[in-house]
Amino acid sequence: MKREQPSPLLLRSPAPAVAAPRRGLLAAACASVAAVAAARIAARPLADNVDPDESERRRTALKAVLPLRLEPVPAASLAVAMRSLNLPADENVKFQAAIEQGRVHLVWLEVFDSDAEDGDRITIESLGLTHTMQLTRKPVAVPVPLPSDGRIRITGIDEGLGGGVTLGVMTGGTRVRLPPLRVGETVVLPAVGGL
């Protein structure tokens, strides 16, 4: 008598037992990708968003603290401050002599991004010297020659992700947020040396 051989299909493992772990791995991989994407979106800086009422409050607060009280650059820090101005050698010598003779006073102007750190850039101009920089949330001290009329010009040159150039300045140890500047707009800040 001839025995029937079982069908080869009956000898295979059931497919669902193998497929279930793969679905679990796929779900875990999708969840991981989603978490990474969400983290990247959350880490991305937002555009500045200052409403007109807040701009007016900032304008009023700024007027109340003018002129800005800026700290003079001490003699011990003069060499470092002069290097950061990146002047050609001959201009550096003349400028340093003018400082030493008391004809020019160098002060620290501390600036920061008052809202979203989104790539806002400014140019600071005083006595013919210009310094271009990107703003960060942490105040950065920039050496600035203080003109006799005390007027320092700051121009917005890039508003990052939008919403204007959100600029803040330190005066007498206090943070002051200015109304946002449009690209190309200049604010003139009267200042005095000495806290």
Order of alpha helices (4+ residues) and beta strands (2+ residues): alpha-alpha-beta-alpha-alpha-beta-beta-beta-beta-beta-beta-beta-beta
